[in-house]
Amino acid sequence: MESEATRRIPKEKQPGSSYLKAIDIMLRCWHIAVMGVLFGGMFWGVPFAGLVVWHVLTIVSGACLVAHGMYKSRHWLYQGNGVMAECHVALLALVHLSKTVAVPVLFLVVIFGVVGSHMPGKLRHYSFVHKRRID
């Protein structure tokens, strides 16, 4: 439960929020960089054996982003941004099930990632459980 003093301070000015934001930015940069190499390699037909390290780094950085989101908010899994991340991961399962759809599905994965990260706060923080925005 928020204290009265904390409630009056804008979220970005609350203690520790700049530290969490910096971690979020570093994790996103890491994930985008390694995912870009992996996606580019798949797009250009590089044999998977040459992409294994990038594949593992993409999974690890994505898992770190999920863990960070869950650390920042216990509601993350059923908020808009968490649900978009779950759709993002579900689409990736299609790539593992059928390599023939890899490139088109990866385009969708990138779109879900970008939309999930950049949609308005009222949608990113909307709780499907509470039926309202939860910060």
Contact map, one row per residue, 1 for C-alpha under 8 A:
111000000000000000000000000000000000000000000000000000000000000000000000000000000000000000000000000000000000000000000000000000000000000
111101100000000000000000000000000000000000000000000000000000000000000000000000000000000000000000000000000000000000000000000000000000000
111111100000000000000000000000000000000000000000000000000000000000000000000000000000000000000000000000000000000000000000000000000000000
011111110000000000000000000000000000000000000000000000000000000000000000000000000000000000000000000000000000000000000000000000000000000
001111111000000000000000000000000000000000000000000000000000000000000000000000000000000000000000000000000000000000000000000000000000000
011111111000010000000000000000000000000000000000000000000000000000000000000000000000000000000000000000000000000000000000000000000000000
011111111100000000000000000000000000000000000000000000000000000000000000000000000000000000000000000000000000000000000000000000000000000
000111111100000000000000000000000000000000000000000000000000000000000000000000000000000000000000000000000000000000000000000000000000000
000011111110110000000000000000000000000000000000000000000000000000000000000000000000000000000000000000000000000000000000000000000000000
000000111111110000000000000000000000000000000000000000000000000000000000000000000000000000000000000000000000000000000000000000000000000
000000001111110010000000000000000000000000000000000000000000000000000000000000000000000000000000000000000000000000000000000000000000000
000000000111110011000000000000000000000000000000000000000000000000000000000000000000000000000000000000000000000000000000000000000000000
000000001111111011000000000000000000000000000000000000000000000000000000000000000000000000000000000000000000000000000000000000000000000
000001001111111110000000000000000000000000000000000000000000000000000000000000000000000000000000000000000000000000000000000000000000000
000000000000111111000000000000000000000000000000000000000000000000000000000000000000000000000000000000000000000000000000000000000000000
000000000000011111110000000000000000000000000000000000000000000000000000000000000000000000000000000000000000000000000000000000000000000
000000000011111111111000000000000000000000000000000000000000000000000000000000000000000000000000000000000000000000000000000000000000000
000000000001101111111100000000000000000000000000000000000000000000000000000000000000000000000000000000000000000000000000000000000000000
000000000000000111111110000000000000000000000000000000000000000000000000000000000000000000000000000000000000000000000000000000000000000
000000000000000111111111000000000000000000000000000000000000000000000001000000000000000000000000000000000000000000000000000000000000000
000000000000000011111111100000000000000000000000000000000000000000000000000000000000000000000000000000000000000000000000000000000000000
000000000000000001111111110000000000000000000000000000000000000000000000000000000000000000000000000000000000000000000000000000000000000
000000000000000000111111111000000000000000000000000000000000000000000000000000000000000000000000000000000000000000000000000000000000000
000000000000000000011111111100000000000000000000000000000000000010010000000000000000000000000000000000000000000000000000000000000000000
000000000000000000001111111110000000000000000000000000000000000000000000000000000000000000000000000000000000000000000000000000000000000
000000000000000000000111111111000000000000000000000000000000000000000000000000000000000000000000000000000000000000000000000000000000000
000000000000000000000011111111100000000000000000000000000000100110000000000000000000000000000000000000000000000000000000000000000000000
000000000000000000000001111111110000000000000000000000000000100010000000000000000000000000000000000000000000000000000000000000000000000
000000000000000000000000111111111000000000000000000000000000000000000000000000000000000000000000000000000000000000000000000000000000000
000000000000000000000000011111111100000000000000000000000000100000000000000000000000000000000000000000000000000000000000000000000000000
000000000000000000000000001111111110000000000000000000001100110000000000000000000000000000000000000000000000000000000000000000000000000
000000000000000000000000000111111111000000000000000000000000000000000000000000000000000000000000000000000000000000000000000000000000000
000000000000000000000000000011111111100000000000000000000000000000000000000000000000000000000000000000000000000000000000000000000000000
000000000000000000000000000001111111110000000000000001101100000000000000000000000000000000000000000000000000000000000000000000000000000
000000000000000000000000000000111111111000000000000001100100000000000000000000000000000000000000000000000000000000000000000000000000000
000000000000000000000000000000011111111100000000000000000000000000000000000000000000000000000000000000000000000000000000000000000000000
000000000000000000000000000000001111111110000000000001000000000000000000000000000000000000000000000000000000000000000000000000000000000
000000000000000000000000000000000111111111000000001001100100000000000000000000000000000000000000000000000000000000000000000000000000000
000000000000000000000000000000000011111111100000000000000000000000000000000000000000000000000000000000100100000000000000000000000000000
000000000000000000000000000000000001111111110000000000000000000000000000000000000000000000000000000000000000000000000000000000000000000
000000000000000000000000000000000000111111111110001000000000000000000000000000000000000000000000000000000000000000000000000000000000000
000000000000000000000000000000000000011111111111000000000000000000000000000000000000000000000000000001100000000000000000000000000000000
000000000000000000000000000000000000001111111100000000000000000000000000000000000000000000000000000000100000000000000000000000000000000
000000000000000000000000000000000000000111111100000000000000000000000000000000000000000000000000000000000000000000000000000000000000000
000000000000000000000000000000000000000011111110000000000000000000000000000000000000000000000000000000000000000000000000000000000000000
000000000000000000000000000000000000000011111111011000000000000000000000000000000000000000000000000000000000000000000000000000000000000
000000000000000000000000000000000000000011001111111000000000000000000000000000000000000000000000000000000000000000000000000000000000000
000000000000000000000000000000000000000001000111111100000000000000000000000000000000000000000000000000000000000000000000000000000000000
000000000000000000000000000000000000000000000011111100000000000000000000000000000000000000000000000000000000000000000000000000000000000
000000000000000000000000000000000000000000000111111110000000000000000000000000000000000000000000000000000000000000000000000000000000000
000000000000000000000000000000000000010010000111111111100000000000000000000000000000000000000000000000000000000000000000000000000000000
000000000000000000000000000000000000000000000001111111110000000000000000000000000000000000000000000000000000000000000000000000000000000
000000000000000000000000000000000000000000000000011111111000000000000000000000000000000000000000000000000000000000000000000000000000000
000000000000000000000000000000000110110000000000001111111100000000000000000000000000000000000000000000000000000000000000000000000000000
000000000000000000000000000000000110010000000000001111111110000000000000000000000000000000000000000000000000000000000000000000000000000
000000000000000000000000000000000000000000000000000111111111000000000000000000000000000000000000000000000000000000000000000000000000000
000000000000000000000000000000100100000000000000000011111111100000000000000000000000000000000000000000000000000000000000000000000000000
000000000000000000000000000000100110010000000000000001111111110000000000000000000000000000000000000000000000000000000000000000000000000
000000000000000000000000000000000000000000000000000000111111111000000000000000000000000000000000000000000000000000000000000000000000000
000000000000000000000000000000000000000000000000000000011111111100000000000000000000000000000000000000000000000000000000000000000000000
000000000000000000000000001101100000000000000000000000001111111110000000000000000000000000000000000000000000000000000000000000000000000
000000000000000000000000000000100000000000000000000000000111111111000000000000000000000000000000000000000000000000000000000000000000000
000000000000000000000000000000000000000000000000000000000011111111100000000000000000000000000000000000000000000000000000000000000000000
000000000000000000000000001000000000000000000000000000000001111111110000000000000000000000000000000000000000000000000000000000000000000
000000000000000000000001001100000000000000000000000000000000111111111000000000000000000000000000000000000000000000000000000000000000000
000000000000000000000000000000000000000000000000000000000000011111111100000000000100100000000000000000000000000000000000000000000000000
000000000000000000000000000000000000000000000000000000000000001111111110000000000000000000000000000000000000000000000000000000000000000
000000000000000000000001000000000000000000000000000000000000000111111111000000000000000000000000000000000000000000000000000000000000000
000000000000000000000000000000000000000000000000000000000000000011111111100100000100000000000000000000000000000000000000000000000000000
000000000000000000000000000000000000000000000000000000000000000001111111111110000000000000000000000000000000000000000000000000000000000
000000000000000000000000000000000000000000000000000000000000000000111111110000000000000000000000000000000000000000000000000000000000000
000000000000000000010000000000000000000000000000000000000000000000011111110100000000000000000000000000000000000000000000000000000000000
000000000000000000000000000000000000000000000000000000000000000000001111111100000000000000000000000000000000000000000000000000000000001
000000000000000000000000000000000000000000000000000000000000000000000111111110000000000000000000000000000000000000000000000000000000000
000000000000000000000000000000000000000000000000000000000000000000000100111111100000000000000000000000000000000000000000000000100000010
000000000000000000000000000000000000000000000000000000000000000000001101111111111100000000000000000000000000000000000000000010000000000
000000000000000000000000000000000000000000000000000000000000000000000100011111101110000000000000000000000000000000000000000000000000000
000000000000000000000000000000000000000000000000000000000000000000000000001111110110000000000000000000000000000000000000000000111000000
000000000000000000000000000000000000000000000000000000000000000000000000001111111110000000000000000000000000000000000000000111110000010
000000000000000000000000000000000000000000000000000000000000000000000000000101111111000000000000000000000000000000010000001111110000000
000000000000000000000000000000000000000000000000000000000000000000000000000110111111100000000000000000000000000000011000001110000000000
000000000000000000000000000000000000000000000000000000000000000001001000000111111111110000000000000000000000000000000000000100000000000
000000000000000000000000000000000000000000000000000000000000000000000000000011111111111000000000000000000000000000000000000000000000000
000000000000000000000000000000000000000000000000000000000000000000000000000000011111111100000000000000000000000110010000000000000000000
000000000000000000000000000000000000000000000000000000000000000001000000000000001111111110000000000000000000000110010000000000000000000
000000000000000000000000000000000000000000000000000000000000000000000000000000000111111111000000000000000000000000000000000000000000000
000000000000000000000000000000000000000000000000000000000000000000000000000000000011111111100000000000000000000100000000000000000000000
000000000000000000000000000000000000000000000000000000000000000000000000000000000001111111110000000000000000100110000000000000000000000
000000000000000000000000000000000000000000000000000000000000000000000000000000000000111111111000000000000000100000000000000000000000000
000000000000000000000000000000000000000000000000000000000000000000000000000000000000011111111100000000000000000000000000000000000000000
000000000000000000000000000000000000000000000000000000000000000000000000000000000000001111111110000000001101100000000000000000000000000
000000000000000000000000000000000000000000000000000000000000000000000000000000000000000111111111000000001100100000000000000000000000000
000000000000000000000000000000000000000000000000000000000000000000000000000000000000000011111111100000000000000000000000000000000000000
000000000000000000000000000000000000000000000000000000000000000000000000000000000000000001111111110011001000000000000000000000000000000
000000000000000000000000000000000000000000000000000000000000000000000000000000000000000000111111111111001100000000000000000000000000000
000000000000000000000000000000000000000000000000000000000000000000000000000000000000000000011111111000000000000000000000000000000000000
000000000000000000000000000000000000000000000000000000000000000000000000000000000000000000001111111000000000000000000000000000000000000
000000000000000000000000000000000000000000000000000000000000000000000000000000000000000000000111111111000000000000000000000000000000000
000000000000000000000000000000000000000000000000000000000000000000000000000000000000000000000011111111000000000000000000000000000000000
000000000000000000000000000000000000000000000000000000000000000000000000000000000000000000000010011111100000000000000000000000000000000
000000000000000000000000000000000000000000000000000000000000000000000000000000000000000000000110011111111000000000000000000000000000000
000000000000000000000000000000000000000001000000000000000000000000000000000000000000000000000110011111111100000000000000000000000000000
000000000000000000000000000000000000001001100000000000000000000000000000000000000000000000000000000111111110000000000000000000000000000
000000000000000000000000000000000000000000000000000000000000000000000000000000000000000000000000000011111111000000000000000000000000000
000000000000000000000000000000000000000000000000000000000000000000000000000000000000000000110110000011111111100000000000000000000000000
000000000000000000000000000000000000001000000000000000000000000000000000000000000000000000110010000001111111110000000000000000000000000
000000000000000000000000000000000000000000000000000000000000000000000000000000000000000000000000000000111111111000000000000000000000000
000000000000000000000000000000000000000000000000000000000000000000000000000000000000000000100000000000011111111100000000000000000000000
000000000000000000000000000000000000000000000000000000000000000000000000000000000000000110110000000000001111111110000000000000000000000
000000000000000000000000000000000000000000000000000000000000000000000000000000000000000000000000000000000111111111000000000000000000000
000000000000000000000000000000000000000000000000000000000000000000000000000000000000000000000000000000000011111111100000000000000000000
000000000000000000000000000000000000000000000000000000000000000000000000000000000001101100000000000000000001111111110000000000000000000
000000000000000000000000000000000000000000000000000000000000000000000000000000000001100100000000000000000000111111111000000000000000000
000000000000000000000000000000000000000000000000000000000000000000000000000000000000000000000000000000000000011111111100000000000000000
000000000000000000000000000000000000000000000000000000000000000000000000000000000000000000000000000000000000001111111110000000000000000
000000000000000000000000000000000000000000000000000000000000000000000000000000011001100000000000000000000000000111111110000100000000000
000000000000000000000000000000000000000000000000000000000000000000000000000000001000000000000000000000000000000011111110000100000000000
000000000000000000000000000000000000000000000000000000000000000000000000000000000000000000000000000000000000000001111111000000000000000
000000000000000000000000000000000000000000000000000000000000000000000000000000000000000000000000000000000000000000111111101100000000000
000000000000000000000000000000000000000000000000000000000000000000000000000000000000000000000000000000000000000000000111111100000000000
000000000000000000000000000000000000000000000000000000000000000000000000000000000000000000000000000000000000000000000011111111000000000
000000000000000000000000000000000000000000000000000000000000000000000000000000000000000000000000000000000000000000000001111111000000100
000000000000000000000000000000000000000000000000000000000000000000000000000000011000000000000000000000000000000000000011111111000000100
000000000000000000000000000000000000000000000000000000000000000000000000000000111100000000000000000000000000000000011011111111000000000
000000000000000000000000000000000000000000000000000000000000000000000000000100111000000000000000000000000000000000000000111111100000111
000000000000000000000000000000000000000000000000000000000000000000000000000000110000000000000000000000000000000000000000111111110011110
000000000000000000000000000000000000000000000000000000000000000000000000001001110000000000000000000000000000000000000000000011111111110
000000000000000000000000000000000000000000000000000000000000000000000000000001110000000000000000000000000000000000000000000001111111000
000000000000000000000000000000000000000000000000000000000000000000000000000001000000000000000000000000000000000000000000000000111110000
000000000000000000000000000000000000000000000000000000000000000000000000000000000000000000000000000000000000000000000000000000111111110
000000000000000000000000000000000000000000000000000000000000000000000000000000000000000000000000000000000000000000000000000001111111100
000000000000000000000000000000000000000000000000000000000000000000000000000000000000000000000000000000000000000000000000000001110111110
000000000000000000000000000000000000000000000000000000000000000000000000000000000000000000000000000000000000000000000000011011100111111
000000000000000000000000000000000000000000000000000000000000000000000000001000100000000000000000000000000000000000000000000011100101111
000000000000000000000000000000000000000000000000000000000000000000000000100000000000000000000000000000000000000000000000000010000000111
